[in-house]
Amino acid sequence: MSADFIPPYIQSAPAPATLKIADADAEGGFVIINASDFDAETMTVYGAEPKAAKKPAKAAE
């Protein structure tokens, strides 16, 4: 390197938003993923209330 070399200023990017996802196989009961990777159909946010099962419709009397 020469003595007049000035490295460019590098600004770090902010950390991506993350979520804790419930995982019974993980040691703490959750794993951390990027929020952009969250799939509501297959994942449950750690500590959230479980989704209520749909009640069957009443039969017409």
All heavy atoms as TSV, in Angstrom:
chain	resi	resn	atom	element	x	y	z
A	1	MET	N	N	0.841	-1.185	0.000
A	1	MET	CA	C	0.000	0.000	0.000
A	1	MET	C	C	0.876	1.235	0.000
A	1	MET	O	O	1.868	1.292	0.697
A	1	MET	CB	C	-0.877	0.027	1.256
A	1	MET	CG	C	-2.234	-0.551	1.026
A	1	MET	SD	S	-3.508	-0.213	2.269
A	1	MET	CE	C	-2.791	-0.445	3.818
A	2	SER	N	N	0.415	2.192	-0.722
A	2	SER	CA	C	1.163	3.441	-0.711
A	2	SER	C	C	0.727	4.292	0.473
A	2	SER	O	O	-0.352	4.111	1.031
A	2	SER	CB	C	0.942	4.201	-2.020
A	2	SER	OG	O	-0.396	4.625	-2.112
A	3	ALA	N	N	1.548	5.245	0.830
A	3	ALA	CA	C	1.278	6.090	1.987
A	3	ALA	C	C	0.090	7.028	1.752
A	3	ALA	O	O	-0.530	7.494	2.703
A	3	ALA	CB	C	2.504	6.906	2.342
A	4	ASP	N	N	-0.246	7.280	0.496
A	4	ASP	CA	C	-1.348	8.210	0.234
A	4	ASP	C	C	-2.683	7.494	0.001
A	4	ASP	O	O	-3.669	8.105	-0.395
A	4	ASP	CB	C	-1.020	9.108	-0.958
A	4	ASP	CG	C	-0.761	8.321	-2.225
A	4	ASP	OD1	O	-0.587	7.081	-2.126
A	4	ASP	OD2	O	-0.714	8.940	-3.303
A	5	PHE	N	N	-2.726	6.190	0.251
A	5	PHE	CA	C	-3.972	5.445	0.090
A	5	PHE	C	C	-4.933	5.791	1.219
A	5	PHE	O	O	-4.593	5.733	2.394
A	5	PHE	CB	C	-3.707	3.936	0.088
A	5	PHE	CG	C	-4.974	3.115	0.070
A	5	PHE	CD1	C	-5.716	2.977	-1.095
A	5	PHE	CD2	C	-5.433	2.485	1.209
A	5	PHE	CE1	C	-6.871	2.227	-1.120
A	5	PHE	CE2	C	-6.589	1.734	1.200
A	5	PHE	CZ	C	-7.317	1.602	0.029
A	6	ILE	N	N	-6.148	6.164	0.864
A	6	ILE	CA	C	-7.192	6.443	1.854
A	6	ILE	C	C	-8.341	5.472	1.581
A	6	ILE	O	O	-8.947	5.523	0.517
A	6	ILE	CB	C	-7.695	7.892	1.749
A	6	ILE	CG1	C	-6.545	8.864	1.979
A	6	ILE	CG2	C	-8.832	8.129	2.744
A	6	ILE	CD1	C	-6.913	10.310	1.734
A	7	PRO	N	N	-8.609	4.569	2.507
A	7	PRO	CA	C	-9.694	3.612	2.269
A	7	PRO	C	C	-11.042	4.334	2.204
A	7	PRO	O	O	-11.236	5.367	2.855
A	7	PRO	CB	C	-9.630	2.677	3.476
A	7	PRO	CG	C	-8.907	3.443	4.518
A	7	PRO	CD	C	-7.995	4.395	3.808
A	8	PRO	N	N	-11.968	3.829	1.407
A	8	PRO	CA	C	-13.281	4.474	1.311
A	8	PRO	C	C	-14.040	4.347	2.624
A	8	PRO	O	O	-13.840	3.394	3.381
A	8	PRO	CB	C	-13.972	3.701	0.195
A	8	PRO	CG	C	-13.283	2.380	0.151
A	8	PRO	CD	C	-11.873	2.639	0.582
A	9	TYR	N	N	-14.895	5.308	2.871
A	9	TYR	CA	C	-15.731	5.266	4.065
A	9	TYR	C	C	-16.806	4.223	3.838
A	9	TYR	O	O	-17.540	4.279	2.851
A	9	TYR	CB	C	-16.360	6.635	4.329
A	9	TYR	CG	C	-17.307	6.653	5.511
A	9	TYR	CD1	C	-16.825	6.586	6.803
A	9	TYR	CD2	C	-18.675	6.707	5.324
A	9	TYR	CE1	C	-17.669	6.583	7.885
A	9	TYR	CE2	C	-19.537	6.719	6.406
A	9	TYR	CZ	C	-19.037	6.652	7.690
A	9	TYR	OH	O	-19.889	6.645	8.762
A	10	ILE	N	N	-16.890	3.284	4.708
A	10	ILE	CA	C	-17.888	2.219	4.583
A	10	ILE	C	C	-18.890	2.364	5.718
A	10	ILE	O	O	-18.523	2.327	6.895
A	10	ILE	CB	C	-17.236	0.830	4.625
A	10	ILE	CG1	C	-16.255	0.697	3.462
A	10	ILE	CG2	C	-18.286	-0.262	4.582
A	10	ILE	CD1	C	-15.434	-0.570	3.494
A	11	GLN	N	N	-20.140	2.528	5.340
A	11	GLN	CA	C	-21.190	2.650	6.337
A	11	GLN	C	C	-21.894	1.313	6.440
A	11	GLN	O	O	-22.299	0.735	5.431
A	11	GLN	CB	C	-22.183	3.734	5.923
A	11	GLN	CG	C	-23.246	3.982	6.958
A	11	GLN	CD	C	-24.153	5.132	6.556
A	11	GLN	OE1	O	-24.096	5.625	5.441
A	11	GLN	NE2	N	-24.988	5.544	7.459
A	12	SER	N	N	-22.033	0.826	7.640
A	12	SER	CA	C	-22.694	-0.461	7.809
A	12	SER	C	C	-24.200	-0.307	7.601
A	12	SER	O	O	-24.781	0.724	7.909
A	12	SER	CB	C	-22.410	-1.028	9.200
A	12	SER	OG	O	-22.915	-0.157	10.178
A	13	ALA	N	N	-24.790	-1.339	7.067
A	13	ALA	CA	C	-26.240	-1.349	6.832
A	13	ALA	C	C	-26.936	-1.719	8.134
A	13	ALA	O	O	-26.382	-2.461	8.957
A	13	ALA	CB	C	-26.577	-2.354	5.751
A	14	PRO	N	N	-28.150	-1.217	8.330
A	14	PRO	CA	C	-28.882	-1.606	9.539
A	14	PRO	C	C	-29.215	-3.097	9.495
A	14	PRO	O	O	-29.386	-3.670	8.420
A	14	PRO	CB	C	-30.152	-0.754	9.481
A	14	PRO	CG	C	-30.289	-0.345	8.064
A	14	PRO	CD	C	-28.907	-0.315	7.490
A	15	ALA	N	N	-29.293	-3.680	10.645
A	15	ALA	CA	C	-29.628	-5.102	10.722
A	15	ALA	C	C	-31.059	-5.313	10.238
A	15	ALA	O	O	-31.931	-4.477	10.491
A	15	ALA	CB	C	-29.492	-5.583	12.165
A	16	PRO	N	N	-31.321	-6.411	9.545
A	16	PRO	CA	C	-32.687	-6.657	9.086
A	16	PRO	C	C	-33.607	-6.947	10.268
A	16	PRO	O	O	-33.163	-7.433	11.312
A	16	PRO	CB	C	-32.551	-7.891	8.194
A	16	PRO	CG	C	-31.299	-8.553	8.641
A	16	PRO	CD	C	-30.409	-7.461	9.152
A	17	ALA	N	N	-34.878	-6.632	10.102
A	17	ALA	CA	C	-35.858	-6.924	11.148
A	17	ALA	C	C	-35.964	-8.435	11.319
A	17	ALA	O	O	-35.924	-9.181	10.343
A	17	ALA	CB	C	-37.208	-6.340	10.763
A	18	THR	N	N	-36.056	-8.882	12.558
A	18	THR	CA	C	-36.119	-10.315	12.832
A	18	THR	C	C	-37.344	-10.655	13.673
A	18	THR	O	O	-37.946	-9.784	14.309
A	18	THR	CB	C	-34.865	-10.793	13.576
A	18	THR	OG1	O	-34.738	-10.056	14.796
A	18	THR	CG2	C	-33.612	-10.601	12.740
A	19	LEU	N	N	-37.699	-11.924	13.667
A	19	LEU	CA	C	-38.820	-12.449	14.454
A	19	LEU	C	C	-38.382	-13.727	15.152
A	19	LEU	O	O	-37.574	-14.482	14.626
A	19	LEU	CB	C	-40.004	-12.801	13.549
A	19	LEU	CG	C	-40.767	-11.688	12.891
A	19	LEU	CD1	C	-41.757	-12.268	11.893
A	19	LEU	CD2	C	-41.511	-10.879	13.928
A	20	LYS	N	N	-38.962	-13.976	16.323
A	20	LYS	CA	C	-38.777	-15.257	16.990
A	20	LYS	C	C	-39.929	-16.150	16.543
A	20	LYS	O	O	-41.092	-15.790	16.665
A	20	LYS	CB	C	-38.822	-15.103	18.508
A	20	LYS	CG	C	-37.629	-14.409	19.092
A	20	LYS	CD	C	-37.741	-14.332	20.604
A	20	LYS	CE	C	-36.558	-13.627	21.211
A	20	LYS	NZ	N	-36.684	-13.547	22.687
A	21	ILE	N	N	-39.592	-17.327	16.022
A	21	ILE	CA	C	-40.574	-18.287	15.545
A	21	ILE	C	C	-40.541	-19.502	16.461
A	21	ILE	O	O	-39.475	-20.031	16.774
A	21	ILE	CB	C	-40.252	-18.720	14.095
A	21	ILE	CG1	C	-40.227	-17.513	13.177
A	21	ILE	CG2	C	-41.240	-19.761	13.590
A	21	ILE	CD1	C	-41.526	-16.755	13.090
A	22	ALA	N	N	-41.718	-19.940	16.906
A	22	ALA	CA	C	-41.811	-21.108	17.782
A	22	ALA	C	C	-41.265	-22.338	17.074
A	22	ALA	O	O	-41.569	-22.590	15.915
A	22	ALA	CB	C	-43.266	-21.334	18.182
A	23	ASP	N	N	-40.418	-23.093	17.783
A	23	ASP	CA	C	-39.831	-24.322	17.244
A	23	ASP	C	C	-39.572	-25.265	18.413
A	23	ASP	O	O	-38.684	-25.037	19.224
A	23	ASP	CB	C	-38.530	-24.011	16.507
A	23	ASP	CG	C	-37.929	-25.232	15.834
A	23	ASP	OD1	O	-38.467	-26.344	15.984
A	23	ASP	OD2	O	-36.899	-25.071	15.156
A	24	ALA	N	N	-40.362	-26.314	18.498
A	24	ALA	CA	C	-40.251	-27.254	19.614
A	24	ALA	C	C	-38.909	-27.973	19.626
A	24	ALA	O	O	-38.459	-28.418	20.681
A	24	ALA	CB	C	-41.391	-28.270	19.537
A	25	ASP	N	N	-38.252	-28.091	18.493
A	25	ASP	CA	C	-36.970	-28.789	18.425
A	25	ASP	C	C	-35.789	-27.926	18.850
A	25	ASP	O	O	-34.704	-28.442	19.114
A	25	ASP	CB	C	-36.717	-29.295	17.004
A	25	ASP	CG	C	-37.747	-30.344	16.587
A	25	ASP	OD1	O	-38.284	-31.032	17.480
A	25	ASP	OD2	O	-37.997	-30.468	15.383
A	26	ALA	N	N	-35.972	-26.612	18.920
A	26	ALA	CA	C	-34.885	-25.710	19.301
A	26	ALA	C	C	-34.708	-25.716	20.815
A	26	ALA	O	O	-35.656	-25.925	21.563
A	26	ALA	CB	C	-35.184	-24.299	18.811
A	27	GLU	N	N	-33.503	-25.445	21.266
A	27	GLU	CA	C	-33.199	-25.494	22.698
A	27	GLU	C	C	-34.037	-24.504	23.503
A	27	GLU	O	O	-34.539	-24.819	24.565
A	27	GLU	CB	C	-31.717	-25.214	22.923
A	27	GLU	CG	C	-31.283	-25.369	24.364
A	27	GLU	CD	C	-29.779	-25.186	24.525
A	27	GLU	OE1	O	-29.029	-25.577	23.623
A	27	GLU	OE2	O	-29.380	-24.664	25.578
A	28	GLY	N	N	-34.201	-23.301	23.007
A	28	GLY	CA	C	-34.977	-22.290	23.729
A	28	GLY	C	C	-36.454	-22.285	23.375
A	28	GLY	O	O	-37.225	-21.496	23.908
A	29	GLY	N	N	-36.865	-23.132	22.441
A	29	GLY	CA	C	-38.260	-23.180	22.027
A	29	GLY	C	C	-38.575	-22.241	20.877
A	29	GLY	O	O	-39.720	-22.118	20.470
A	30	PHE	N	N	-37.548	-21.569	20.354
A	30	PHE	CA	C	-37.759	-20.667	19.224
A	30	PHE	C	C	-36.493	-20.569	18.385
A	30	PHE	O	O	-35.419	-20.930	18.822
A	30	PHE	CB	C	-38.170	-19.264	19.690
A	30	PHE	CG	C	-37.098	-18.544	20.458
A	30	PHE	CD1	C	-36.148	-17.765	19.814
A	30	PHE	CD2	C	-37.032	-18.635	21.841
A	30	PHE	CE1	C	-35.152	-17.096	20.520
A	30	PHE	CE2	C	-36.048	-17.980	22.561
A	30	PHE	CZ	C	-35.109	-17.202	21.894
A	31	VAL	N	N	-36.672	-20.099	17.152
A	31	VAL	CA	C	-35.559	-19.761	16.270
A	31	VAL	C	C	-35.789	-18.333	15.804
A	31	VAL	O	O	-36.909	-17.847	15.810
A	31	VAL	CB	C	-35.435	-20.717	15.061
A	31	VAL	CG1	C	-35.055	-22.115	15.504
A	31	VAL	CG2	C	-36.704	-20.747	14.247
A	32	ILE	N	N	-34.734	-17.660	15.395
A	32	ILE	CA	C	-34.837	-16.285	14.922
A	32	ILE	C	C	-34.657	-16.280	13.413
A	32	ILE	O	O	-33.701	-16.860	12.903
A	32	ILE	CB	C	-33.789	-15.389	15.607
A	32	ILE	CG1	C	-34.040	-15.382	17.115
A	32	ILE	CG2	C	-33.829	-13.981	15.035
A	32	ILE	CD1	C	-32.990	-14.654	17.918
A	33	ILE	N	N	-35.598	-15.624	12.720
A	33	ILE	CA	C	-35.524	-15.531	11.258
A	33	ILE	C	C	-35.669	-14.078	10.844
A	33	ILE	O	O	-36.111	-13.239	11.629
A	33	ILE	CB	C	-36.611	-16.381	10.567
A	33	ILE	CG1	C	-38.009	-15.827	10.891
A	33	ILE	CG2	C	-36.504	-17.844	10.945
A	33	ILE	CD1	C	-39.098	-16.341	9.977
A	34	ASN	N	N	-35.323	-13.778	9.600
A	34	ASN	CA	C	-35.585	-12.444	9.054
A	34	ASN	C	C	-37.088	-12.276	8.891
A	34	ASN	O	O	-37.780	-13.205	8.472
A	34	ASN	CB	C	-34.920	-12.269	7.689
A	34	ASN	CG	C	-33.421	-12.193	7.790
A	34	ASN	OD1	O	-32.875	-11.874	8.843
A	34	ASN	ND2	N	-32.755	-12.479	6.701
A	35	ALA	N	N	-37.595	-11.107	9.213
A	35	ALA	CA	C	-39.026	-10.845	9.107
A	35	ALA	C	C	-39.517	-11.030	7.677
A	35	ALA	O	O	-40.648	-11.456	7.451
A	35	ALA	CB	C	-39.342	-9.443	9.606
A	36	SER	N	N	-38.666	-10.756	6.693
A	36	SER	CA	C	-39.060	-10.910	5.297
A	36	SER	C	C	-39.268	-12.375	4.914
A	36	SER	O	O	-39.926	-12.667	3.922
A	36	SER	CB	C	-38.020	-10.274	4.373
A	36	SER	OG	O	-36.775	-10.919	4.537
A	37	ASP	N	N	-38.744	-13.315	5.705
A	37	ASP	CA	C	-38.897	-14.744	5.425
A	37	ASP	C	C	-40.093	-15.358	6.140
A	37	ASP	O	O	-40.360	-16.553	6.003
A	37	ASP	CB	C	-37.638	-15.512	5.834
A	37	ASP	CG	C	-36.435	-15.113	5.007
A	37	ASP	OD1	O	-36.618	-14.708	3.842
A	37	ASP	OD2	O	-35.306	-15.191	5.523
A	38	PHE	N	N	-40.828	-14.578	6.921
A	38	PHE	CA	C	-41.954	-15.091	7.695
A	38	PHE	C	C	-43.084	-15.550	6.779
A	38	PHE	O	O	-43.484	-14.857	5.856
A	38	PHE	CB	C	-42.479	-14.016	8.655
A	38	PHE	CG	C	-43.661	-14.465	9.460
A	38	PHE	CD1	C	-43.512	-15.412	10.462
A	38	PHE	CD2	C	-44.919	-13.946	9.226
A	38	PHE	CE1	C	-44.606	-15.832	11.206
A	38	PHE	CE2	C	-46.008	-14.355	9.968
A	38	PHE	CZ	C	-45.850	-15.302	10.954
A	39	ASP	N	N	-43.605	-16.748	7.035
A	39	ASP	CA	C	-44.735	-17.304	6.289
A	39	ASP	C	C	-45.834	-17.627	7.295
A	39	ASP	O	O	-45.730	-18.583	8.057
A	39	ASP	CB	C	-44.302	-18.562	5.538
A	39	ASP	CG	C	-45.427	-19.195	4.741
A	39	ASP	OD1	O	-46.491	-18.560	4.579
A	39	ASP	OD2	O	-45.241	-20.336	4.265
A	40	ALA	N	N	-46.888	-16.823	7.302
A	40	ALA	CA	C	-47.965	-16.967	8.280
A	40	ALA	C	C	-48.700	-18.299	8.159
A	40	ALA	O	O	-49.303	-18.767	9.125
A	40	ALA	CB	C	-48.955	-15.809	8.139
A	41	GLU	N	N	-48.654	-18.913	7.001
A	41	GLU	CA	C	-49.342	-20.185	6.802
A	41	GLU	C	C	-48.648	-21.341	7.520
A	41	GLU	O	O	-49.302	-22.283	7.959
A	41	GLU	CB	C	-49.443	-20.506	5.305
A	41	GLU	CG	C	-50.302	-19.532	4.530
A	41	GLU	CD	C	-51.766	-19.606	4.925
A	41	GLU	OE1	O	-52.274	-20.730	5.143
A	41	GLU	OE2	O	-52.391	-18.533	5.035
A	42	THR	N	N	-47.336	-21.274	7.647
A	42	THR	CA	C	-46.597	-22.406	8.199
A	42	THR	C	C	-45.841	-22.089	9.484
A	42	THR	O	O	-45.308	-23.002	10.106
A	42	THR	CB	C	-45.578	-22.925	7.164
A	42	THR	OG1	O	-44.669	-21.875	6.843
A	42	THR	CG2	C	-46.271	-23.410	5.901
A	43	MET	N	N	-45.800	-20.824	9.898
A	43	MET	CA	C	-45.010	-20.434	11.073
A	43	MET	C	C	-45.873	-19.754	12.119
A	43	MET	O	O	-46.881	-19.135	11.798
A	43	MET	CB	C	-43.892	-19.477	10.656
A	43	MET	CG	C	-42.929	-20.049	9.671
A	43	MET	SD	S	-41.734	-18.792	9.163
A	43	MET	CE	C	-40.818	-19.693	7.962
A	44	THR	N	N	-45.452	-19.853	13.371
A	44	THR	CA	C	-46.126	-19.206	14.485
A	44	THR	C	C	-45.120	-18.338	15.216
A	44	THR	O	O	-44.038	-18.814	15.567
A	44	THR	CB	C	-46.692	-20.247	15.471
A	44	THR	OG1	O	-47.558	-21.136	14.764
A	44	THR	CG2	C	-47.453	-19.580	16.607
A	45	VAL	N	N	-45.467	-17.088	15.453
A	45	VAL	CA	C	-44.586	-16.186	16.188
A	45	VAL	C	C	-44.486	-16.684	17.628
A	45	VAL	O	O	-45.487	-17.028	18.252
A	45	VAL	CB	C	-45.119	-14.741	16.137
A	45	VAL	CG1	C	-44.266	-13.821	16.999
A	45	VAL	CG2	C	-45.158	-14.241	14.700
A	46	TYR	N	N	-43.269	-16.749	18.144
A	46	TYR	CA	C	-43.026	-17.234	19.505
A	46	TYR	C	C	-43.729	-16.335	20.514
A	46	TYR	O	O	-43.602	-15.117	20.469
A	46	TYR	CB	C	-41.521	-17.253	19.773
A	46	TYR	CG	C	-41.140	-17.742	21.142
A	46	TYR	CD1	C	-41.221	-19.088	21.458
A	46	TYR	CD2	C	-40.690	-16.867	22.120
A	46	TYR	CE1	C	-40.864	-19.552	22.702
A	46	TYR	CE2	C	-40.328	-17.321	23.368
A	46	TYR	CZ	C	-40.420	-18.664	23.663
A	46	TYR	OH	O	-40.076	-19.120	24.908
A	47	GLY	N	N	-44.502	-16.931	21.400
A	47	GLY	CA	C	-45.195	-16.190	22.438
A	47	GLY	C	C	-46.565	-15.693	22.014
A	47	GLY	O	O	-47.314	-15.170	22.835
A	48	ALA	N	N	-46.931	-15.858	20.754
A	48	ALA	CA	C	-48.246	-15.427	20.278
A	48	ALA	C	C	-49.288	-16.478	20.635
A	48	ALA	O	O	-48.973	-17.656	20.804
A	48	ALA	CB	C	-48.220	-15.208	18.775
A	49	GLU	N	N	-50.503	-16.037	20.730
A	49	GLU	CA	C	-51.592	-16.968	20.988
A	49	GLU	C	C	-51.728	-17.904	19.790
A	49	GLU	O	O	-51.650	-17.465	18.653
A	49	GLU	CB	C	-52.913	-16.197	21.168
A	49	GLU	CG	C	-52.949	-15.349	22.420
A	49	GLU	CD	C	-52.984	-16.180	23.682
A	49	GLU	OE1	O	-53.651	-17.237	23.691
A	49	GLU	OE2	O	-52.333	-15.781	24.659
A	50	PRO	N	N	-51.955	-19.195	20.037
A	50	PRO	CA	C	-52.142	-20.106	18.907
A	50	PRO	C	C	-53.403	-19.743	18.126
A	50	PRO	O	O	-54.369	-19.228	18.695
A	50	PRO	CB	C	-52.276	-21.481	19.555
A	50	PRO	CG	C	-52.272	-21.278	21.010
A	50	PRO	CD	C	-51.994	-19.842	21.307
A	51	LYS	N	N	-53.368	-20.024	16.840
A	51	LYS	CA	C	-54.528	-19.740	16.010
A	51	LYS	C	C	-55.694	-20.608	16.462
A	51	LYS	O	O	-55.552	-21.803	16.680
A	51	LYS	CB	C	-54.224	-20.032	14.544
A	51	LYS	CG	C	-53.178	-19.122	13.963
A	51	LYS	CD	C	-52.882	-19.500	12.530
A	51	LYS	CE	C	-51.760	-18.662	11.977
A	51	LYS	NZ	N	-51.372	-19.085	10.632
A	52	ALA	N	N	-56.860	-19.999	16.595
A	52	ALA	CA	C	-58.050	-20.741	16.999
A	52	ALA	C	C	-58.532	-21.582	15.828
A	52	ALA	O	O	-58.542	-21.131	14.686
A	52	ALA	CB	C	-59.148	-19.776	17.443
A	53	ALA	N	N	-58.914	-22.801	16.141
A	53	ALA	CA	C	-59.440	-23.668	15.093
A	53	ALA	C	C	-60.821	-23.166	14.697
A	53	ALA	O	O	-61.594	-22.688	15.534
A	53	ALA	CB	C	-59.519	-25.103	15.604
A	54	LYS	N	N	-61.107	-23.260	13.426
A	54	LYS	CA	C	-62.413	-22.820	12.960
A	54	LYS	C	C	-63.484	-23.755	13.511
A	54	LYS	O	O	-63.341	-24.980	13.472
A	54	LYS	CB	C	-62.471	-22.792	11.442
A	54	LYS	CG	C	-61.611	-21.724	10.839
A	54	LYS	CD	C	-61.787	-21.683	9.334
A	54	LYS	CE	C	-60.943	-20.571	8.748
A	54	LYS	NZ	N	-61.086	-20.489	7.288
A	55	LYS	N	N	-64.547	-23.183	14.034
A	55	LYS	CA	C	-65.642	-23.985	14.553
A	55	LYS	C	C	-66.497	-24.431	13.378
A	55	LYS	O	O	-66.719	-23.667	12.436
A	55	LYS	CB	C	-66.482	-23.154	15.524
A	55	LYS	CG	C	-65.714	-22.755	16.771
A	55	LYS	CD	C	-66.579	-21.954	17.701
A	55	LYS	CE	C	-65.786	-21.523	18.920
A	55	LYS	NZ	N	-66.556	-20.673	19.815
A	56	PRO	N	N	-67.000	-25.651	13.456
A	56	PRO	CA	C	-67.860	-26.113	12.356
A	56	PRO	C	C	-69.159	-25.310	12.328
A	56	PRO	O	O	-69.676	-24.890	13.369
A	56	PRO	CB	C	-68.121	-27.587	12.679
A	56	PRO	CG	C	-67.722	-27.768	14.096
A	56	PRO	CD	C	-66.774	-26.666	14.448
A	57	ALA	N	N	-69.673	-25.086	11.149
A	57	ALA	CA	C	-70.913	-24.335	10.996
A	57	ALA	C	C	-72.072	-25.134	11.570
A	57	ALA	O	O	-72.088	-26.371	11.526
A	57	ALA	CB	C	-71.153	-24.038	9.517
A	58	LYS	N	N	-73.025	-24.426	12.144
A	58	LYS	CA	C	-74.201	-25.106	12.701
A	58	LYS	C	C	-75.051	-25.639	11.566
A	58	LYS	O	O	-75.237	-24.992	10.548
A	58	LYS	CB	C	-75.044	-24.126	13.524
A	58	LYS	CG	C	-74.426	-23.756	14.840
A	58	LYS	CD	C	-75.388	-22.927	15.638
A	58	LYS	CE	C	-74.853	-22.613	17.012
A	58	LYS	NZ	N	-75.799	-21.805	17.793
A	59	ALA	N	N	-75.575	-26.816	11.782
A	59	ALA	CA	C	-76.457	-27.432	10.778
A	59	ALA	C	C	-77.826	-26.758	10.852
A	59	ALA	O	O	-78.305	-26.398	11.933
A	59	ALA	CB	C	-76.573	-28.924	11.021
A	60	ALA	N	N	-78.458	-26.585	9.729
A	60	ALA	CA	C	-79.792	-25.975	9.693
A	60	ALA	C	C	-80.779	-26.924	10.356
A	60	ALA	O	O	-80.766	-28.125	10.119
A	60	ALA	CB	C	-80.204	-25.708	8.251
A	61	GLU	N	N	-81.597	-26.385	11.200
A	61	GLU	CA	C	-82.551	-27.245	11.931
A	61	GLU	C	C	-83.848	-27.352	11.216
A	61	GLU	O	O	-84.359	-26.574	10.565
A	61	GLU	CB	C	-82.785	-26.676	13.324
A	61	GLU	CG	C	-81.543	-26.779	14.150
A	61	GLU	CD	C	-81.755	-26.224	15.549
A	61	GLU	OE1	O	-82.894	-26.034	15.982
A	61	GLU	OE2	O	-80.759	-25.992	16.214
